[in-house]
Amino acid sequence: MEELDEEPLVTVIPGVDSNSKQMCFEWGPGEMLVCETLFPKGHEKKGSGCPNIVIVRKDQDMYSQTLRKLFNESHGIFVGLQRSEEELAGKSRKAQLVRVSKNYRSVIRACMEEMHQLAISTRDPELRSQQSTQVCILSAVELIWNLCEILFVEVAPAGHLLLYLLDWVRLHICGVDSMVREVLSSDNPSKHKDFWNTIGNTQTLTEMELKWQHWHEECERYLQDGTFASNPHMESICKILLGDENAMLEKKELMTTWYHFLVTRLVYSHPTVKPGELRFYAQSSLDLFLGGESSPEPLDSILMAAFEFEIHQVIKECSIVLSNWWFVAHLTDLLDHCKLLQSHNLYFGSNMREFLLLEYASGLFSHHSLWQLGVDYFDYCPEYGRVYLELHIERIPLNTEQKALKVLRICEQRQMHEQVRSICKIMAMKAVRNNRLGSALSWSIRAKDAAFATLISDRFLKDYCERGSFSDLDLIDNLGPSMLLSDRLTFLGKYREFHRLYGEKRFSAAAKLLLMLMTARIAPCSFWMTLLIDALPLLEQKEVIFSAEQTYELMRCLEDLTAGKIDDQKLQGDDVENTKVDILRLALARNLARAIVKEGTLEGS
């Protein structure tokens, strides 16, 4: 766990502990709440006087495997909407928004069905309970989304509105359809125990809309004439067709919910209801259905807010009730594209859409793989998205080089230069600690960190002096322009080039490069003796490699080194070093003599 810069906040809670009377808690890394609690009495660990540390995740739903599919699938829908939003207008745009809404709902339903199957198949009672609870939540989420789609996205007009609401009820309340199938599949449907209940609940066909007025008048006449007085079932049906609320409430157990009652009531009393009239029917239906026996549930309040066209109240209630930000973030984004939230800004400057997307994306960043989805959500938050992304990127644990490269590409694509340098430095330090000098050098070059590149280059040279060979030759051979990042890195690259030329028996080029490294003061002072020793094989070649002038330069370098004129560097006066100097002087003198003879001969000829 990361160390905190300050002492944890302490909140005094009376009665939590009879001795200390307090509980400490603090936000930890990855959106976690770290709580200090006491072991229950009788459950203390033997020999342990420490409190329990309990970790409570802010977005626990992110860790559900099935819900992760919801997050992944909806991410593609979200990004597609952002990219195509400006391409369409008018009716085409509305059709696109409706299609996007239906896509979101299809993803919700797919996840809900998968969870339902898991709940059925599992033998673990606790897991079954969790899955069943999640199914109920997703069912409620789709119910709310579908209603918002009808009222705010589709914007169904009077005359068509009821048809959409009928489909809405049929989709989310399956009891009627299953009852119809059961009755029709029986040997004698008219004798089935649910026959009359089924007849009362299937008079909602599309053609009834056209014939409603005629049916209404005919049913009223039959009822007044007492035509069906001898048959209570038919009399009840007539009352329902006339929109008699008491008759409908007598069948309350068949409707299960107040909004089922609402749609049934509208079918038989006001099939051409206008959107603006819904709030009155919805409120009275809720009151009639509950009858004062119970108070509305949170779902009831959310649906009521939708019927009242209080979009912001719907979002607010859902934010309070639901356990994560997925629903409110995506619904709000869709409604914002419908131009329904433009006037609603929050007190700190951001609008509601951006605020909810920021919260949702922040939750995604707490997960080891979903954080990649969060990047795109931050990208489409124009005001604060980049700031949030920069802060969250810095908190991603760089466990592997592969993950670091993913994060790095994201930062490079968005020109987040500070974060790029930070990531590269972190990875370079990790590589150095693991003695992976090639990787460390690669990261430091990518970070354009001259000081660190110099440090690693020195490590390479030190290893070379100890082992007599370079590691990671491919990297050093292909430094290219990157070697200009620092003088030491330049020397490392050029020194490796010297060895390559020597290995290819291009002795003249190798000698010229070696002398340049010393005379141009590119080589570090501590490495001069090594370079001079490297010159010995060239001095001893049968063919004269170093000219007289080049030999004089090498002699001057050796004298500067032995006299301590190079940045106060003076050779240690031990026998080994003295032997090296003597050998070099002899080799240089012999080469000088050979070079003078050769050059004099050439001039004479």
C-alpha positions in Angstrom: 0.0 0.0 0.0 1.2 3.5 -0.8 2.4 5.7 2.0 0.3 8.7 2.8 1.9 12.1 3.0 -0.2 13.2 5.9 -1.6 11.5 9.0 -4.9 9.7 8.3 -8.0 11.7 9.1 -9.6 10.6 12.3 -13.4 10.7 12.7 -14.7 10.3 16.3 -17.7 8.0 16.4 -19.2 7.6 19.9 -19.9 4.1 20.9 -17.7 2.4 18.3 -15.2 1.3 20.9 -15.6 1.5 24.6 -11.8 2.1 25.1 -10.7 4.4 22.2 -14.1 5.8 21.1 -12.8 6.4 17.6 -12.4 4.9 14.2 -9.7 5.9 11.6 -10.3 5.8 7.9 -8.7 7.2 4.7 -8.9 6.9 1.0 -6.3 4.5 -0.2 -5.0 3.9 -3.7 -7.4 2.7 -6.5 -10.5 4.2 -5.1 -10.4 2.2 -1.8 -11.6 3.2 1.6 -9.3 1.8 4.3 -11.1 1.4 7.6 -9.6 0.5 11.0 -12.0 -1.6 13.0 -11.7 -3.9 16.1 -12.1 -7.7 16.1 -15.5 -8.8 17.4 -15.4 -9.9 21.0 -14.3 -13.5 21.3 -12.8 -13.5 17.8 -9.4 -11.8 18.5 -6.4 -13.3 16.8 -4.1 -15.0 19.4 -1.2 -12.8 20.2 -2.4 -9.9 18.1 -3.3 -6.6 19.6 -3.7 -4.8 16.2 -7.0 -3.7 14.8 -8.5 -5.1 11.6 -7.9 -3.2 8.3 -10.9 -3.5 6.1 -10.8 -2.4 2.5 -14.1 -1.1 1.0 -14.0 -0.4 -2.7 -15.9 2.6 -4.0 -17.0 0.8 -7.2 -17.3 -2.9 -6.3 -19.5 -3.5 -9.4 -16.4 -3.1 -11.6 -15.2 -6.4 -10.3 -18.2 -8.4 -11.4 -17.3 -10.5 -14.5 -20.8 -10.2 -16.1 -21.0 -6.5 -15.5 -17.6 -6.0 -17.0 -19.2 -7.2 -20.2 -21.8 -4.5 -19.8 -19.1 -1.9 -19.4 -17.1 -3.2 -22.4 -20.1 -3.4 -24.8 -21.5 -0.1 -23.9 -18.1 1.6 -24.3 -18.3 0.9 -28.1 -21.8 2.3 -28.3 -20.8 5.4 -26.4 -17.7 6.1 -28.6 -19.7 5.4 -31.8 -22.3 8.0 -30.7 -19.7 10.7 -30.0 -18.0 10.2 -33.4 -21.2 10.2 -35.4 -23.1 12.9 -33.5 -22.2 15.7 -36.0 -22.8 13.7 -39.1 -26.6 13.5 -39.0 -29.4 16.0 -38.5 -33.2 16.1 -38.4 -35.1 12.8 -38.7 -31.9 10.9 -39.4 -30.4 12.1 -36.2 -33.5 11.2 -34.1 -33.5 7.7 -35.7 -29.9 7.3 -34.8 -30.4 8.3 -31.2 -33.3 5.9 -30.8 -31.1 3.1 -32.3 -28.4 4.0 -29.9 -30.8 3.8 -27.0 -32.1 0.4 -28.1 -28.5 -0.8 -28.4 -27.8 0.2 -24.8 -31.0 -1.7 -23.7 -30.0 -4.8 -25.6 -26.7 -4.9 -23.8 -28.5 -4.5 -20.4 -30.9 -7.3 -21.3 -28.1 -9.6 -22.5 -26.2 -9.1 -19.2 -29.4 -9.6 -17.2 -30.1 -12.9 -19.0 -26.6 -14.1 -18.4 -26.8 -13.3 -14.7 -30.1 -15.1 -14.5 -28.6 -18.2 -16.0 -25.7 -18.0 -13.5 -28.1 -17.7 -10.6 -30.0 -20.8 -11.8 -26.9 -22.9 -12.3 -24.9 -22.1 -9.2 -25.1 -24.2 -6.1 -23.7 -21.5 -3.8 -26.7 -19.9 -2.0 -24.8 -16.7 -1.3 -23.7 -16.3 -4.9 -27.2 -17.2 -6.1 -28.6 -14.4 -3.9 -26.1 -11.9 -5.2 -26.8 -12.8 -8.9 -30.6 -12.7 -8.3 -30.2 -9.2 -6.7 -28.2 -8.0 -9.6 -30.8 -9.3 -12.1 -33.5 -7.3 -10.2 -31.3 -4.2 -10.4 -30.6 -4.6 -14.1 -34.3 -5.3 -14.8 -35.2 -2.0 -13.0 -32.5 -0.2 -14.9 -33.8 -1.4 -18.3 -37.4 -0.5 -17.2 -36.3 3.1 -16.4 -34.2 3.4 -19.5 -37.0 2.1 -21.8 -39.5 4.6 -20.3 -36.9 7.5 -20.8 -36.4 6.3 -24.4 -40.2 6.6 -25.0 -40.6 9.9 -23.4 -37.4 11.8 -24.1 -35.6 10.1 -27.1 -38.5 8.8 -29.2 -40.7 11.7 -28.0 -43.8 9.7 -28.9 -46.8 12.0 -29.9 -50.4 11.7 -28.7 -52.0 8.7 -30.4 -48.8 6.7 -30.6 -47.7 7.3 -27.0 -50.0 4.6 -25.6 -48.8 2.1 -28.1 -45.2 2.6 -26.9 -46.3 2.3 -23.3 -48.2 -0.9 -24.0 -45.0 -2.4 -25.5 -43.1 -1.1 -22.5 -45.5 -2.9 -20.0 -45.6 -6.1 -22.1 -41.8 -6.2 -22.3 -41.2 -5.8 -18.6 -44.2 -7.6 -17.1 -44.2 -11.2 -18.5 -47.2 -12.5 -16.5 -49.9 -11.7 -19.1 -48.1 -13.3 -22.0 -47.3 -16.5 -20.1 -51.0 -16.6 -18.9 -52.2 -16.3 -22.5 -49.9 -19.1 -23.7 -51.1 -21.3 -20.8 -54.8 -20.7 -21.5 -54.5 -21.2 -25.3 -52.5 -24.3 -25.0 -55.1 -26.0 -22.8 -57.6 -28.6 -24.2 -60.6 -26.3 -23.4 -59.5 -22.7 -23.1 -62.9 -21.4 -22.1 -63.0 -23.8 -19.1 -59.5 -22.8 -17.9 -59.3 -21.3 -14.5 -57.6 -18.1 -15.8 -59.8 -17.8 -18.9 -61.7 -14.7 -17.8 -58.7 -13.1 -16.2 -56.8 -13.5 -19.5 -59.7 -12.0 -21.5 -59.7 -9.0 -19.2 -55.9 -8.4 -19.8 -55.6 -9.0 -23.5 -57.9 -6.4 -24.8 -55.0 -4.2 -25.7 -54.5 -5.0 -29.4 -53.5 -2.4 -31.9 -56.8 -2.5 -33.8 -58.7 -1.6 -30.6 -57.3 1.9 -30.9 -59.3 2.4 -34.1 -62.5 0.9 -32.8 -62.3 2.2 -29.3 -65.0 4.8 -29.5 -67.5 2.3 -31.0 -66.7 -0.3 -28.4 -67.0 2.3 -25.6 -70.5 3.3 -26.6 -71.6 -0.3 -27.2 -70.3 -1.5 -23.8 -71.9 1.4 -22.0 -75.2 0.6 -23.6 -74.9 -3.1 -22.7 -74.1 -2.2 -19.1 -77.0 0.2 -18.8 -79.4 -2.3 -20.3 -78.3 -5.1 -18.0 -77.5 -7.3 -20.9 -74.7 -9.1 -18.9 -76.3 -8.9 -15.5 -76.5 -12.7 -15.3 -72.8 -13.1 -16.1 -70.5 -11.3 -13.7 -67.5 -12.0 -15.8 -68.9 -10.3 -18.9 -70.2 -7.4 -16.7 -66.7 -7.0 -15.3 -65.2 -6.9 -18.7 -67.7 -4.2 -19.8 -66.8 -2.1 -16.8 -63.1 -2.4 -17.6 -63.6 -1.5 -21.2 -65.4 1.6 -20.0 -62.4 2.5 -17.8 -64.1 1.9 -14.5 -61.3 2.3 -12.0 -63.0 0.2 -9.3 -63.4 -2.7 -11.7 -59.8 -2.5 -12.6 -58.6 -2.4 -9.0 -60.6 -5.5 -8.3 -58.1 -7.2 -10.7 -55.2 -5.6 -8.9 -53.4 -8.8 -8.3 -53.2 -9.4 -12.1 -51.4 -6.1 -12.7 -48.7 -6.4 -10.0 -47.5 -2.7 -10.4 -49.1 0.7 -10.4 -47.6 1.5 -13.8 -49.2 -1.6 -15.3 -52.4 -0.2 -13.8 -51.7 3.2 -15.3 -51.3 1.8 -18.9 -54.4 -0.4 -18.5 -56.4 2.6 -17.3 -55.2 4.7 -20.2 -56.1 2.0 -22.7 -59.7 2.0 -21.6 -60.3 5.6 -20.6 -57.9 7.8 -22.6 -56.1 6.0 -25.4 -55.1 9.3 -27.1 -53.4 10.6 -24.0 -50.9 13.4 -24.6 -47.4 13.4 -23.1 -48.2 16.5 -20.9 -51.2 14.7 -19.4 -49.2 11.7 -18.2 -48.2 13.2 -14.9 -51.7 13.5 -13.7 -52.7 10.0 -14.6 -49.5 8.6 -13.2 -49.8 10.2 -9.8 -53.5 9.2 -9.4 -52.7 5.7 -10.6 -49.9 5.4 -8.0 -52.2 6.7 -5.3 -55.1 4.4 -6.3 -53.0 1.3 -6.6 -51.1 1.7 -3.3 -54.3 2.9 -1.6 -52.3 4.2 1.3 -51.3 0.7 2.3 -47.6 1.3 1.5 -45.2 4.1 0.6 -43.6 4.4 -2.9 -40.4 2.6 -3.4 -37.3 4.3 -5.0 -38.2 2.8 -8.4 -41.7 4.3 -8.1 -40.2 7.8 -7.4 -37.9 7.5 -10.4 -40.7 6.4 -12.8 -42.9 9.1 -11.5 -40.2 11.7 -12.1 -40.0 10.4 -15.7 -43.8 10.7 -16.2 -43.6 14.2 -14.9 -40.8 14.9 -17.4 -38.4 15.9 -14.6 -35.2 14.7 -16.3 -32.8 16.0 -13.7 -34.8 14.4 -10.9 -34.7 11.0 -12.7 -30.9 11.3 -12.9 -30.6 12.5 -9.3 -32.7 9.7 -7.9 -30.9 7.1 -10.0 -27.5 8.4 -8.8 -28.6 8.0 -5.2 -30.2 4.5 -5.6 -27.9 2.7 -8.0 -24.6 1.2 -6.9 -22.5 2.5 -9.8 -22.3 5.4 -12.3 -22.8 3.4 -15.5 -26.5 4.0 -15.9 -26.7 7.7 -15.1 -23.5 8.5 -17.1 -24.7 6.8 -20.3 -28.3 7.9 -20.1 -27.3 11.5 -19.4 -24.9 11.5 -22.3 -27.7 10.2 -24.6 -30.1 12.8 -23.3 -27.5 15.5 -23.7 -27.2 14.5 -27.4 -31.0 14.9 -27.6 -30.4 18.6 -26.5 -32.4 18.2 -23.3 -29.7 19.1 -20.7 -28.0 22.1 -22.3 -29.3 24.6 -19.7 -28.3 22.7 -16.7 -24.8 23.5 -15.4 -23.3 22.5 -12.0 -22.0 25.1 -9.5 -18.4 24.3 -10.2 -18.6 25.0 -13.9 -19.0 21.6 -15.5 -22.3 20.4 -16.9 -24.1 17.3 -15.6 -23.1 15.1 -18.5 -19.4 15.8 -17.9 -19.6 15.4 -14.2 -21.2 12.0 -14.4 -18.9 10.8 -17.2 -15.9 11.9 -15.1 -17.2 9.9 -12.1 -17.9 6.8 -14.1 -14.5 6.9 -15.9 -12.8 7.4 -12.5 -14.4 4.2 -11.3 -13.2 2.3 -14.4 -9.6 3.4 -13.5 -9.8 1.4 -10.3 -9.9 -1.8 -12.3 -6.8 -3.5 -13.6 -8.2 -3.8 -17.2 -11.2 -1.5 -17.5 -9.1 1.6 -17.0 -8.5 1.5 -20.8 -12.2 2.2 -21.4 -12.0 5.1 -19.0 -9.5 6.9 -21.3 -12.1 7.4 -24.0 -14.7 8.7 -21.6 -12.2 11.3 -20.3 -11.4 12.2 -24.0 -15.0 13.2 -24.5 -15.2 15.5 -21.4 -14.0 18.8 -23.0 -13.6 20.8 -19.8 -12.0 18.6 -17.2 -11.4 15.3 -19.0 -7.7 15.9 -19.7 -6.9 17.0 -16.2 -8.7 13.9 -14.8 -6.9 11.6 -17.3 -3.5 13.1 -16.3 -4.1 12.5 -12.6 -5.4 8.9 -13.1 -2.7 7.9 -15.6 -0.1 8.7 -12.9 -1.8 6.3 -10.5 -1.9 3.2 -12.8 0.5 0.5 -11.4 3.0 -0.2 -14.1 3.4 -3.9 -13.3 4.8 -5.0 -16.7 6.5 -3.4 -19.6 3.6 -4.4 -21.8 1.2 -2.4 -19.6 3.7 0.5 -19.4 3.8 0.6 -23.2 0.0 0.7 -23.4 -0.1 3.6 -21.0 2.8 5.3 -22.8 1.0 5.1 -26.2 -2.1 6.7 -24.7 0.0 9.5 -23.3 2.0 10.0 -26.5 -1.2 10.1 -28.6 -2.5 12.9 -26.4 0.8 14.7 -26.2 0.9 14.3 -22.4 4.7 15.0 -22.3 5.1 15.2 -18.5 3.3 11.8 -18.1 5.4 10.3 -20.8 8.6 11.3 -19.1 7.3 10.2 -15.7 6.4 6.7 -17.0 9.7 6.3 -18.8 11.7 7.3 -15.7 9.7 4.9 -13.5 10.3 2.0 -15.9 14.0 2.9 -16.4 14.5 2.9 -12.6 12.8 -0.5 -12.4 15.1 -1.9 -15.1 18.2 -0.6 -13.4 17.2 -2.2 -10.1 16.8 -5.5 -12.0 20.2 -4.9 -13.8 18.5 -4.8 -17.2 20.6 -2.0 -18.6 19.4 -2.3 -22.2 15.8 -1.8 -21.1 16.8 1.0 -18.8 18.7 2.8 -21.6 15.7 2.3 -24.0 13.3 3.9 -21.4 15.6 6.8 -20.6 16.1 7.6 -24.3 12.3 7.5 -24.7 12.0 9.9 -21.8 14.6 12.2 -23.3 16.3 12.1 -19.9 19.9 13.1 -20.5 21.0 12.7 -16.9 19.6 9.2 -16.6 21.0 8.2 -20.0 24.4 9.4 -18.9 24.1 7.3 -15.7 23.2 4.1 -17.6 25.9 4.7 -20.2 28.4 4.8 -17.4 27.0 1.5 -16.1 27.5 0.0 -19.6 31.1 1.2 -19.8 31.8 -0.1 -16.3 30.4 -3.5 -17.2 32.5 -3.4 -20.3 35.6 -2.7 -18.3 34.8 -5.6 -15.9 33.7 -8.2 -18.5 35.5 -7.0 -21.7 32.3 -7.1 -23.8 29.1 -5.2 -24.2 25.6 -6.5 -23.4 22.5 -5.5 -25.5 24.6 -5.0 -28.6 21.5 -4.6 -30.8 20.3 -1.6 -28.8 23.7 0.1 -28.8 24.2 -0.6 -32.5 20.9 1.0 -33.4 21.0 4.1 -31.3 21.0 6.4 -34.3 20.3 10.1 -33.6 19.3 9.1 -30.0 22.9 8.9 -29.1 23.0 12.8 -29.2 20.8 12.9 -26.1 23.9 13.1 -23.9 27.7 13.2 -24.4 28.2 10.0 -22.5 25.6 8.2 -24.6 27.3 9.6 -27.7 30.6 8.2 -26.5 29.0 4.8 -25.8 27.6 4.7 -29.4 30.8 5.8 -31.0 32.9 3.5 -28.9 30.7 0.6 -29.9 31.2 1.7 -33.5 34.9 1.6 -33.0 34.7 -2.0 -31.9 32.5 -2.8 -34.9 35.0 -1.2 -37.3 37.9 -3.1 -35.7 36.0 -6.4 -36.0 35.4 -5.7 -39.7 39.2 -5.1 -40.0 38.6 -1.5 -41.1 41.6 -0.4 -39.1 42.2 3.0 -40.5 38.6 4.1 -39.9 38.7 2.6 -36.4 42.0 4.4 -35.6 40.6 7.7 -36.8 37.4 7.3 -34.7 39.4 6.3 -31.6 41.6 9.3 -31.8 38.6 11.6 -32.4 37.0 10.3 -29.2 40.0 11.4 -27.2 41.0 14.7 -28.9 37.4 16.0 -29.1 37.0 15.2 -25.4 33.9 13.1 -26.0 35.3 10.2 -23.9 35.1 10.5 -20.1 38.5 11.1 -18.5 38.3 7.9 -16.5 38.1 6.0 -19.8 41.2 7.4 -21.5 43.5 4.7 -20.4 41.1 2.1 -21.7 41.0 3.8 -25.1 44.8 4.0 -25.2 45.0 0.3 -24.4 42.5 -0.3 -27.2 45.0 1.5 -29.5 47.7 -1.1 -28.8 46.6 -3.7 -31.3 46.4 -1.1 -34.0 49.9 0.2 -33.1 51.3 -3.4 -33.4 49.8 -4.1 -36.8 52.2 -5.0 -39.6 50.8 -2.2 -41.6 51.2 1.3 -40.2 47.7 2.4 -39.2 48.4 5.6 -37.2 50.2 8.4 -39.1 53.0 10.3 -37.4 50.7 13.2 -36.7 48.1 10.9 -35.2 50.8 9.1 -33.1 51.9 12.5 -31.7 48.3 13.2 -30.7 48.2 9.8 -28.9 51.5 10.6 -27.1 50.1 14.0 -26.0 47.0 12.3 -24.6 49.1 9.8 -22.7 51.3 12.6 -21.2 48.2 14.7 -20.3 46.8 11.6 -18.5 50.0 10.7 -16.7 50.6 14.4 -15.7 47.1 14.8 -14.3 46.2 17.6 -16.7 42.8 16.1 -17.6 40.3 17.5 -15.2 42.6 16.8 -12.3 42.6 13.1 -13.1 46.0 11.5 -12.3 46.8 7.8 -12.7 47.4 5.8 -9.5 51.1 5.1 -9.1 50.8 1.3 -8.8 52.9 -1.2 -10.7 50.1 -2.3 -13.1 49.4 1.3 -14.2 53.1 2.0 -14.6 53.5 -1.1 -16.7 50.6 0.0 -19.0 52.2 3.4 -19.4 55.6 1.9 -20.3 54.1 -0.5 -22.8 52.1 2.3 -24.4 55.2 4.6 -24.7 57.2 1.9 -26.3 54.4 1.0 -28.8 53.9 4.7 -29.6 57.6 5.3 -30.1 58.0 2.2 -32.4 54.9 3.3 -34.4 56.2 6.8 -34.7 59.4 5.6 -36.1 57.6 3.3 -38.6 55.2 6.1 -39.6 58.1 8.6 -40.2 60.0 6.1 -42.4 56.8 5.2 -44.3 55.8 8.9 -44.9 59.5 9.8 -45.8 59.6 7.0 -48.3 56.4 8.1 -49.9 57.6 11.7 -50.1 60.9 10.6 -51.6 59.3 8.5 -54.3 
